[in-house]
Structure formats: structure tokens, C-alpha cells
């Protein structure tokens, strides 16, 4: 292997590491948001059990659930896109 090929492989490896770290970060964000949703639902369940339910609680439940779903799906699609970058632009040239 000549110097140019070694340099190219170093760049590809650096890109791989950066994308892998980004995938891990986004995956951890998904987990954290789902944990926050579980915590929110536990808090809301407490209000339901205490029969202290207002329309605001129900609206908040729907809004938070929809926002978490949208966030989770968006991050999942981005993780799939980054996986495609690794598969098509990094693994293929190597």
C-alpha cells in the first residue's frame, strides 16, 4: 500500500468513527426521550389515580406522546441514513 492509499484509509476510518459516534449519540437520545415519556406517564398516572384529572392533563398526554413519537422516528430515520452512509460510502471503497 502506498502513502496515498494509507492516507485515504485513515480518512475513511476517521469518517467511520465520527458517524458511529453520531449514531450512538442519537440512539442514546432516543432512549433518554423514551425514559422521559415513561416518567411523564408515571406522573400523569398519579394524577389519574388521585382523580385530579383536568382537560390539560389529557391534552398534555396527547401532545407529549406525539412529540416523542415524531422525535423518535426522526432520529431513527437519521440513524438509518447514517448507516447507509457507512455502508455505501465508507465500506464500499474499502
Order of alpha helices (4+ residues) and beta strands (2+ residues): alpha-alpha
